[in-house]
């Protein structure tokens, strides 16, 4: 089984795209059929899409938690300085920190063990 799609909904698609771009994601801006314009990036076999809030959705879901293994961990740590929830920690899953995206979701950022 492979995870194919993750959709994040937000009140500010550009701001959220810029945040996730700092992690190294490369986004395209497009639409499918009648869907709204949105940002889309590939992570291996998974597509991460950033959509505007759905009709009637008052705010973004702040309970979703994502984790990313990144190259250039220290560089990303500096870029996210104002968003970091906890300093870098050594955990059983590796060297990581927790940041919050612009909508308040906790994002785990791991140092890629190969770099």
C-alpha positions as CSV (number, residue, x, y, z in Angstrom):
1,X,0.0,0.0,0.0
2,X,1.1,3.5,-0.8
3,X,-0.2,6.8,0.5
4,X,-1.2,8.8,-2.6
5,X,-2.8,12.0,-1.4
6,X,-2.8,14.5,1.5
7,X,-5.0,17.6,1.2
8,X,-4.5,20.5,3.6
9,X,-7.2,23.2,3.6
10,X,-6.4,26.7,4.6
11,X,-7.7,30.3,4.6
12,X,-4.4,31.4,2.9
13,X,-3.1,29.0,0.3
14,X,-0.1,31.1,-0.6
15,X,1.1,31.5,3.0
16,X,0.8,27.8,3.6
17,X,2.6,26.9,0.3
18,X,5.4,29.3,1.3
19,X,5.8,27.5,4.6
20,X,6.0,24.0,3.2
21,X,8.3,25.3,0.4
22,X,10.8,26.1,3.1
23,X,11.0,22.4,3.8
24,X,12.1,21.8,0.2
25,X,8.8,21.0,-1.5
26,X,8.3,22.3,-5.1
27,X,4.7,23.4,-5.7
28,X,2.7,23.8,-8.9
29,X,-0.4,26.1,-9.0
30,X,-3.2,24.5,-11.0
31,X,-6.8,23.2,-11.0
32,X,-8.6,20.0,-12.0
33,X,-11.9,20.3,-13.7
34,X,-14.3,22.3,-11.5
35,X,-12.0,22.3,-8.4
36,X,-10.6,25.6,-7.2
37,X,-7.0,26.6,-8.0
38,X,-4.6,25.0,-5.5
39,X,-1.0,24.1,-4.9
40,X,0.4,20.6,-5.5
41,X,3.7,19.0,-4.7
42,X,5.1,15.5,-5.0
43,X,6.8,13.6,-2.1
44,X,7.9,10.3,-3.6
45,X,4.5,8.6,-4.5
46,X,2.5,11.0,-2.4
47,X,0.9,14.3,-3.6
48,X,0.5,17.0,-1.0
49,X,-2.2,19.5,-2.1
50,X,-3.1,22.9,-0.5
51,X,-6.6,23.9,-1.1
52,X,-8.7,26.9,0.1
53,X,-11.2,26.1,2.9
54,X,-14.2,24.2,1.8
55,X,-17.6,26.0,1.5
56,X,-18.9,26.3,5.1
57,X,-15.6,25.3,6.7
58,X,-14.8,28.0,9.3
59,X,-11.1,27.3,9.8
60,X,-8.3,24.9,9.1
61,X,-8.0,21.6,10.9
62,X,-5.3,22.2,13.5
63,X,-5.2,18.5,14.8
64,X,-3.6,17.0,11.7
65,X,0.1,16.3,12.4
66,X,2.7,15.7,9.7
67,X,6.3,14.6,9.8
68,X,9.0,15.2,7.2
69,X,12.6,14.0,6.9
70,X,14.6,16.8,5.4
71,X,18.0,17.6,4.0
72,X,19.8,20.6,5.4
73,X,18.1,20.3,8.8
74,X,20.1,23.1,10.4
75,X,19.3,25.5,7.5
76,X,15.6,24.7,7.8
77,X,15.7,25.1,11.6
78,X,17.0,28.7,11.0
79,X,14.3,29.4,8.4
80,X,11.5,28.3,10.7
81,X,12.9,30.0,13.8
82,X,9.6,31.9,14.6
83,X,7.5,28.7,14.0
84,X,9.4,26.3,16.2
85,X,7.5,24.8,19.1
86,X,10.4,22.9,20.6
87,X,14.1,23.0,20.1
88,X,15.9,20.2,18.3
89,X,15.7,16.9,20.3
90,X,17.2,13.5,20.0
91,X,14.3,11.0,20.0
92,X,14.0,7.3,19.3
93,X,13.0,8.2,15.7
94,X,16.0,10.5,15.2
95,X,17.0,14.1,15.6
96,X,13.9,16.3,15.2
97,X,12.1,19.5,16.1
98,X,8.5,20.4,16.2
99,X,7.2,23.6,14.4
100,X,3.7,24.9,13.7
101,X,2.6,25.8,10.2
102,X,0.7,29.0,9.6
103,X,-2.6,27.3,10.5
104,X,-1.3,26.0,13.8
105,X,-0.7,22.3,12.8
106,X,2.2,20.7,14.6
107,X,4.9,19.6,12.1
108,X,7.6,17.2,13.0
109,X,10.9,17.8,11.1
110,X,13.5,15.1,11.2
111,X,17.1,15.3,10.2
112,X,17.6,13.0,7.3
113,X,20.0,10.3,8.6
114,X,21.7,10.0,5.3
115,X,22.9,13.7,5.3
